[in-house]
Amino acid sequence: MEHTKASEIKAPSTLQRLFYWVIIPLLFTTAVLLIIAHLLNVNVFEKAKEWTSGTAQSTNEKVLNEKDEKENAKQMVELKAQIQEKEAQIAQLQGQIEDSKNEKSKLVIEQDRLIAEIDKLEKGKTETQKEFSSIVSTFEKMTPKAAAPVIINMSDSEAIKILASLKPETLAKVLEKMPAKDAARYTVLLAK
């Protein structure tokens, strides 16, 4: 019979092993931890609430971060559009600068051409003045009797120009040799 009693003692089942090896030690450890927490004046339930609310806060933070990221993405798109607009404005201004440079170079070329033309006219004026001075000196060398008829046959503007350039003594002698009517007319024109 002994043998039958031993065979009646069955080996523990898997559920019993789990109960003995996991659940009982886990309950014992939990009880010891609650006693220690009570001795240290730590409210375990409040701590659990804090941890769970921290998780809820982190979820809220994630939602806020996603919103911020969306806003940041939107702002980046707007900023990129502004950058492209500014780059287009810069390109337009650079084109205007190039046009201004081209216009300036054309104006410089025109200025150089006008300066050359002025120099040419001044040289021509100098030559004309030399020729005129030569004519005046010729009239001064002529006798008043010979110069008077030549001046009377000229146009009034040319005659006045020559008479105004003569020395006062020579002018007086030439006017003496002219008819009184012509001498009076030239005197009035010289006075103007």
C-alpha positions as CSV (number, residue, x, y, z in Angstrom):
1,M,0.0,0.0,0.0
2,E,2.8,2.2,0.5
3,H,3.5,2.1,-3.1
4,T,0.0,3.1,-3.9
5,K,0.2,6.1,-1.6
6,A,3.2,7.3,-3.3
7,S,1.6,6.9,-6.6
8,E,-1.4,8.7,-5.3
9,I,0.8,11.8,-4.7
10,K,0.8,13.3,-8.0
11,A,3.2,15.6,-9.4
12,P,2.1,19.2,-9.2
13,S,0.4,20.5,-12.3
14,T,1.7,23.3,-14.4
15,L,-0.8,25.7,-13.0
16,Q,0.2,24.9,-9.5
17,R,3.9,25.4,-10.4
18,L,3.1,28.8,-11.9
19,F,1.1,29.7,-8.7
20,Y,3.9,28.6,-6.4
21,W,6.8,30.0,-8.3
22,V,5.4,33.2,-9.8
23,I,2.2,34.5,-8.3
24,I,2.9,33.9,-4.6
25,P,6.4,35.5,-4.7
26,L,5.0,38.4,-6.7
27,L,2.2,39.0,-4.2
28,F,4.7,38.8,-1.3
29,T,7.1,41.3,-3.0
30,T,4.2,43.7,-3.7
31,A,3.1,43.5,0.0
32,V,6.7,44.2,1.2
33,L,7.0,47.2,-1.2
34,L,3.7,48.6,0.0
35,I,4.8,48.3,3.6
36,I,8.1,50.0,2.8
37,A,6.4,52.8,0.9
38,H,4.0,53.3,3.8
39,L,6.9,53.6,6.2
40,L,8.6,56.2,4.0
41,N,5.3,58.2,3.7
42,V,5.1,57.7,-0.1
43,N,1.6,57.4,-1.5
44,V,1.9,54.8,-4.1
45,F,-1.5,55.6,-5.7
46,E,-0.6,59.3,-6.2
47,K,2.7,58.3,-7.8
48,A,0.9,56.0,-10.2
49,K,-1.4,58.8,-11.1
50,E,1.6,61.1,-11.8
51,W,3.2,58.5,-14.0
52,T,0.0,57.9,-16.0
53,S,-0.7,61.7,-16.3
54,G,2.9,62.1,-17.4
55,T,2.1,59.7,-20.2
56,A,-1.0,61.7,-21.1
57,Q,1.0,64.9,-21.0
58,S,3.6,63.4,-23.3
59,T,0.8,62.4,-25.7
60,N,-0.5,66.0,-25.6
61,E,3.1,67.2,-26.2
62,K,3.3,64.9,-29.2
63,V,0.1,66.3,-30.6
64,L,1.4,69.9,-29.9
65,N,4.7,69.0,-31.5
66,E,2.9,67.7,-34.6
67,K,0.9,70.9,-34.8
68,D,4.1,72.9,-34.4
69,E,5.8,70.8,-37.1
70,K,2.8,71.5,-39.5
71,E,3.0,75.2,-38.7
72,N,6.8,75.2,-39.2
73,A,6.3,73.4,-42.5
74,K,3.7,75.9,-43.6
75,Q,6.0,78.8,-42.6
76,M,8.9,77.2,-44.5
77,V,6.8,77.0,-47.6
78,E,5.8,80.7,-47.2
79,L,9.5,81.6,-46.6
80,K,10.6,79.7,-49.7
81,A,8.0,81.6,-51.7
82,Q,9.2,84.9,-50.3
83,I,12.8,83.9,-51.1
84,Q,11.9,83.1,-54.7
85,E,10.0,86.4,-55.0
86,K,13.1,88.3,-53.7
87,E,15.4,86.4,-56.1
88,A,13.1,87.4,-58.9
89,Q,13.3,91.0,-57.7
90,I,17.0,90.8,-57.5
91,A,17.2,89.4,-61.0
92,Q,15.0,92.3,-62.3
93,L,17.1,94.9,-60.5
94,Q,20.3,93.3,-61.9
95,G,18.7,93.6,-65.4
96,Q,18.0,97.3,-64.7
97,I,21.6,97.8,-63.6
98,E,22.8,96.2,-66.8
99,D,20.5,98.5,-68.8
100,S,21.7,101.5,-66.9
101,K,25.4,100.5,-67.6
102,N,24.6,100.1,-71.3
103,E,22.8,103.5,-71.3
104,K,25.7,105.1,-69.4
105,S,28.3,103.7,-71.9
106,K,26.2,105.1,-74.8
107,L,26.0,108.5,-73.1
108,V,29.8,108.4,-72.5
109,I,30.3,107.7,-76.2
110,E,27.9,110.5,-77.2
111,Q,29.7,112.8,-74.8
112,D,33.1,112.0,-76.3
113,R,31.7,112.6,-79.8
114,L,30.3,116.0,-78.7
115,I,33.6,117.0,-77.1
116,A,35.4,116.1,-80.3
117,E,32.9,118.2,-82.3
118,I,33.3,121.1,-79.9
119,D,37.1,120.9,-80.3
120,K,36.6,120.9,-84.0
121,L,34.3,123.9,-83.9
122,E,36.7,125.7,-81.6
123,K,39.5,125.1,-84.0
124,G,37.3,126.3,-86.8
125,K,36.4,129.3,-84.7
126,T,40.1,130.0,-84.0
127,E,40.9,129.7,-87.7
128,T,37.9,132.0,-88.5
129,Q,39.1,134.5,-85.9
130,K,42.6,134.4,-87.5
131,E,41.1,135.0,-90.9
132,F,39.0,137.8,-89.5
133,S,42.0,139.3,-87.7
134,S,43.9,139.1,-91.0
135,I,41.0,140.9,-92.8
136,V,40.9,143.6,-90.1
137,S,44.6,144.1,-90.3
138,T,44.3,144.4,-94.1
139,F,41.7,147.1,-93.7
140,E,43.9,148.9,-91.2
141,K,46.8,148.9,-93.7
142,M,44.6,150.2,-96.5
143,T,44.2,153.9,-97.0
144,P,40.9,155.2,-95.6
145,K,40.0,156.4,-99.1
146,A,40.3,152.9,-100.5
147,A,38.7,151.1,-97.5
148,A,35.5,153.3,-97.4
149,P,34.0,152.2,-100.7
150,V,34.7,148.5,-100.0
151,I,33.0,148.6,-96.6
152,I,30.0,150.5,-98.1
153,N,29.5,147.6,-100.7
154,M,29.5,144.9,-97.9
155,S,26.4,143.8,-96.0
156,D,25.6,145.8,-92.9
157,S,26.5,143.0,-90.5
158,E,29.9,142.3,-92.1
159,A,30.7,146.0,-92.3
160,I,29.8,146.6,-88.6
161,K,31.8,143.7,-87.6
162,I,34.9,145.0,-89.4
163,L,34.3,148.6,-88.3
164,A,33.9,147.5,-84.7
165,S,37.3,145.8,-84.9
166,L,39.2,148.7,-86.3
167,K,41.3,150.9,-84.1
168,P,39.5,154.2,-83.2
169,E,41.9,156.4,-85.2
170,T,41.5,154.2,-88.3
171,L,37.7,154.0,-87.9
172,A,37.5,157.8,-87.7
173,K,39.5,158.2,-90.9
174,V,37.4,155.5,-92.8
175,L,34.1,157.1,-91.7
176,E,35.5,160.6,-92.9
177,K,35.9,159.2,-96.4
178,M,32.4,157.8,-96.6
179,P,29.4,159.7,-97.8
180,A,27.7,161.4,-94.9
181,K,24.5,159.3,-95.2
182,D,26.5,156.0,-95.0
183,A,28.8,157.3,-92.2
184,A,25.7,158.3,-90.2
185,R,24.0,154.9,-90.7
186,Y,27.2,153.0,-89.7
187,T,27.7,155.2,-86.6
188,V,24.1,154.5,-85.5
189,L,24.7,150.7,-86.1
190,L,28.0,150.8,-84.1
191,A,26.3,152.6,-81.2
192,K,23.8,149.8,-80.8
